[in-house]
Amino acid sequence: MTDAAEASLLEAVAQSMPRGASVGVAVSGGGDSMALLDLVSRSAGSRGWGVRAATVDHGLRPEAADEARMVAQHCADLGIPHETLVWRDPPSEGNLQDRARRARRRLLTAWARREGIGHVALGHTEDDLAETFLMRLSREAGLDGLSAMRADWQEEDVCWHRPLLAASREALRDYLRVRALHWVEDPSNDDPAFARVRARSILGHLQPLGLTGATLASVARNLGDARAALARHAAEAAERIARVEGGDVVFGADALRALPAETRRRLLIAALRWVSGAEYPPREAALDALWAAVGDHRDHTLSGCLVLAGGDVVRVTREAAASRGVEGPTDACWDGRWRLDGPHAPDLRIAALGEEGLRHCPDWRESGVPRASLRASPAVWRGADLVAAPLAGLSAGWSAQLAGGRDHFASYLLSH
């Protein structure tokens, strides 16, 4: 590796996060993340970063615990606090890699919040861009699916960064060799049972056509630029025709129908995910069925949401059945998006208001929120007794706010 190439890696990492940040590094022990850890460590002094590291042990391989200990020892040598996060309930079936990825993100998010870490760095590379592009191409993905993964994004109070997306996997291993640093190879990286491994193998056969990893990564970045432009257009449309009311997203019906089909599709997908908290958008066939119902002025359910389309507005609200049985303490976030303020007590709980609870709210019509929406709204209960329903006019000293700054729908379109 040349001095210029090494300097380029250091610059990419140093400029990826703000000065004085509390930085967390996700380190598996593989080459990509070990290089990232070293680059962050070398940048920390000049950037004023406080650095911590974490390794997720998925419990899927007996070697994983030893690899986590190797990372912990390396962090100790660097003077970086390290923690091993253990996935306690790995699944026995389903898409194992996808479930592991989601579990890893949950564990890292909880760790970052617990340790007061505002920024978490991940070791994805240009090769990951190319492999993901091929995998999604095989699934007939559209623009969003084929676009490059984001370099930076925020989820509530944690900012995530991928500072090495312009670096190849081999370049990072060259860096580690120059630095005389050790890394481990996960044997699953050679297991053709996994789609990513098959995509990695196919890339080698495409090179004679000029379809290198760098080429496909560049295509994904170009599509990412197009996606960003469409998201900006959709956010501008949302500013004009959408509002947040009682935790629902409400569109002017005529204005929604007048939008270009792609913009309308993005608004509906975003509203469904914003209300339900779903990680993925619905399938195209299901979305087409939703729009057909809206066009016929019929209500429709999808993704844990109820879409009310009978009047001059199209309202996306939480489906009562989806929130039924969701309970928690009053000082915790409820249904993934509501926080309540009031006289908290150990014997109180948050649950959906429901039809029975609504009968005890004589002033609910004054809220201006439809009955269907209020049934899925947060309420405070003591056993079977309703204490408060802030959105339905029964405050009793309680108020309800959308958590994580989710009161601005247009901003959500730009960040998801």
N, C-alpha and C positions, 0 to 999 in steps of 0.2 A: 504494500500500500504506500502510495506517495504521500509526502507531507501535505500536499494540497488536498488530497482526498480525505486525509484525517482531519484537516482543518475544516473542510466542508461539513463533515459529520458533526464536529463540535459546534460549529456555527448554527446548524439546523436545530440541534438540541437546545443550545443556549437561547435562541430566539423564539422557541416554541412556547415558553411560559414566562410570565412577568417577573420582574425583579422583586425580591423579598417574599416570594411565594412559599407556601408550605407545600412541598412536592412529595407525592408518593410514587413509587415505581413498582409496577407489577413484574415480578421476576420468576420465571418458571425454572431457570437453570439452563434453558436452551440458548443457542448462540445469539439469537436476536435480542432477547431480554437481557442477557449478560453484557452484551455490548452496550445496550441502552443504559444499564445501571452504571457502567464505568463512565460513559459519556456524561451522564447526569452528575455523577460524583465529581468529575473533573471540572464541570461548569458551575458547581454549587457556590464556590468561593466568590467568583467574580460576579455572580448573579444574586448573591445574598439569599440563597435558598436554604430552607431547612428540609432535609431529605430523610425519608423513611422508606422502607421496602417491605413488600409482602409477597409470599408465595402461597398459591392455592394448591393444596393436596386434595385431589379429587377422590383419592382412595380407590382408584381403578387399577393401579399397578403397584406391586410390592416395592419397586425401586423408588417410588415417588417420595416416600418419607426420607430416604437417604439423600435424594436430590434436594429436598427442602433444607436438610441439615447442611449440605454443601453450600447452598446459597446463604444460609444464616452465618456460616463461618466466614465466607467471603465478605459479607456485610460487616461482620465484626472487625475484620482486618481493615476495612475502609472507615470504620467508625460510624456506620449507618445503622440505626435501630431496625430490626427485622422481626416480622411476625409470620408464622405459618397459619394459614386459614384452612380448616379442614371441612370438606363437603361431607356432611354426615349421612345424607340419604340419597346416594346415587341410584338412578333408576335401573331396573332390570330389563327394560324394553324401551322401544321408541328410538328416536334420533339421538343417539348418545352424545355425539359431538355438539349438537345444538343445545341439549339440556346442560351439558357441562359448561358451555359458553355462558348460558344464562346464569347458572349457579355461580360461576366465577365472577360475573359482573355484580351479582347481589352481594357476595361476600366482600368484594373489594369496596363496594359502595358503603357497606356497613362499617368496614374498617376505617375508611377515610373519614366518615362522619364521627366515629368514636375518637379518632386521633386528631381531629381538627384539621384535616388535610383538605386544602381547597382544590388542588390540581393533581391528577393521576396520569402518569405517562405509561403508554402501552407500546410494545415493541413490534408492531406490524410493519411490514416492508413492502417494497415495490412488487416482490414476488407474490405477496398476499393479494395485492390488487389484481394481478394477472390471473391467479388461480381462482379468485372469487368471480371474476368476469366470466371465465369459462364455465364454472359450475352453474352460474345463473343463466348463462346462454343456453345451456342444456335443458333448463326448465322453462324456456321461452319467456324469460323475464322481459319486462318493458324497460322504459327509460330509467325509472328509479332503481330497479334491481341491477341494471348494468352499470350504473354510475359508480364512480370511485367512492370507497368508504370515506367518511369525513375525517379530515385531519384534526379538527377541534370541534367540540360541542359541549353543551352544558345540560345536565340533568339535575334540576333543583339546585342544590348548593354545592355540587361537585362538577368541576370542569375536567373533561377528558381530552387527552392529547395523543396524537400519533406522529411524533416528530421525525420518524425514519421512513416515511412512505416513499421518499425519493431515493432510498438506498436499497441496493440488492442484498439478498441473503448472503451471497458469497462475499460481497464487500465487507459486511459486518464480520464474517469469519476471518477475512484477511486482517481486519482491525484487531481482532482478538489474538491472532497469531503474532502480530507485531508487538502487542502488549503482553505476550506470554500469559494469557489468561485462559483458564479451563472452562469448558462448557460440556453439557451432556446432550446426547441425541435421543429423543423419545422414539422407541421402536415403532410406535403407532404411525410415525411419519413415513414408514415404509410399508404399511399395511394397505393393500389395494381394496380392502373392504370399505375404506373411507373415500368419499367422493373427492376430497381435497387431494389425497394422494394420487388418485387417478388423473386429476387435472394436472398435477405437477408432472406426471409422466408424459401426458399428451403434449405439454409445452415443448418438450425436447423434440418431438416428431414434427412440430410446426415450424421450427426454426428455418429449415430450408426454404420455406415460403416467405420468410421475412417476418413471421409472426412470433417474435420473441416476447419474453416476459415484459421487457421495457415497452415494446410496441403496444401490447394489450393494455398495459397500465396507462399509457398515454391516451388510448381510446377511452378508457374508463374515466380519466380526468376530463376529457373533452365532453363526455356525456354528463359528468358532474356539473360542468359549467352550464350546460343546457338545463339541467334539473334546477339549479339555483335560480336561473332566470324565470322559469315557470313558477317556482315557489314564490319569488318576489311578486310576480303578477297576481298570483292567487292571494297573497297577503294584502296587496292593494285592493283587490276585489272585496276581501273580507272587511277591510276598513270601511268600505262603502255600504255593504249590504248585510253585514252580520252584527249581532250584538250578543252579549252574555247576559242572561236573565235567569235568576234562581238556579244557577249552575247549569243551565241549558245553553245550547247555541241556537240562535234564532235567526233565520234568513228571511228576507222579503221574498215571497214565492215567485212573483213575476221577475224580479231582478235575478234570482237564481236561475230561472229557466232561460233568461236572455244571455247568459254567459256562454263562452265557448265551451265545448264539451269537456276538454281537458281541464280547464280551470274549475268548472263545476265538479268534476270528479275529485279533484284535489281538495276542494272545500268540504265535500261530503266525507271523504276518507278522514280528513283531519278532525272534523266534528265528531265522527264516530269514535276515533281513538282518544280525543280530548275528553269526551264524556265517560268512556268505558275504561280507559287506561290500557287498552289492548296494545301489545307490543307490535303486532303486525296488522296491516290493512286486510280487509276482507278480500276474498277472491273476486275476480272480475265478473263472473256469472252472478254471484250474490249481489254485487253492486249494481249490475244491470237490472236485476229484479227489483232492487230498491228504487232505482230511478223510474222504472215503469210504474210502480205503485204511486210514487210522488206525482208522476204525470197524470195519473188517474184520480188524484186527490184522495188516495187511500193511505191509511196509516200502515206502518210496516215495522217489523222488528229485525234487527241485525246487530251482531257484535255486542250483545248485552245492552243495546239501546232501543228505544222506541222512537220512531220518527213520525211525528204528527203532521199530516199534510192536508187537512180538510179545509183550511181557510186561506187567508191571504198571507200566511207565513208558513214556513217549513221549520218545525222545531225538533231538534235532536235532544232527547232527554234520556235519563237512565231508565232502563226497563225495571219495573218493580220486582219482577221475578229474579232478576240478576242480583239485586241488592238484598233479597230476602235471606235471612240467616247470617248476614255479615254483621258481626258485633265486635265491640272492643271498648276499652276504657275511654273515658271522656277526654283524657289528656293526650290521646294518640290520634294520628291521622286515620280517618274513617273512609272506607271504600276507595282508598288510594288518592282522595282529593279534597276531603273536608276536614277542617279543624274547628273545634268548638271552644269558645271562651265562656266561662261562667263559674259558679260555685262547685268545683269538682269535689267528688267524694268517692271513697272506695266502693260503695254499694251502688253506684250509678254506672250505666253503660250506654254506649251509642249503638243504635240500630235503626233500620229504616222505619219511617213513620207508619207506613202501611195504611190500608183502608180503615182498620179499626182505630188506629191512632188519629186519623183524620177526623173521625166523628167527634173527637174531643177538642177540636179546633174550630169553634163557631165562626171565627173571623177569617178563615182561610181564603175566602173569595177576595178579600181586600188586598191580598198579596199580589194579585194579578198573574199568579203562576197557575197553570192548569192543574186540575186534580191529579192527572196521571203523573205529572212531574213531582208533585208534593208527596205522593205515596212512596216515592223512592228517595225522599230527602232525609237528612240526618235528624234524629230525634233523641232526646235523653229519656231513659227509662230507669225506673227503680222496680225491679222485678217485672210484674205485668202492668205496672202503673206508669202512665205517661207523665213526665215531669215538664218537658219543654219540647217545642217544635219551632225553632227560630224562623224557618222559612215560611211556616204556615200561620204566623201571627200569634203563636203562643210562646213568648220569649221567656218569661219567668226568670229574667236576669241572664239569659243565655244569648249568644250570637254565633253565627256560623260564617266562616270565610273559606274561600277556596285556597288550598294549600299550594305552596311552591310558586307563587306568582302566576297562577293559572287563570287569572281574571282577564287576561288580554289574549284573545283567541288569535288575532293576526300574528302576534309574536310567536305563538306556538307553531304556525305554519312555516316559519323561517327556521325553527330549531329542530324540526322533526322530519 
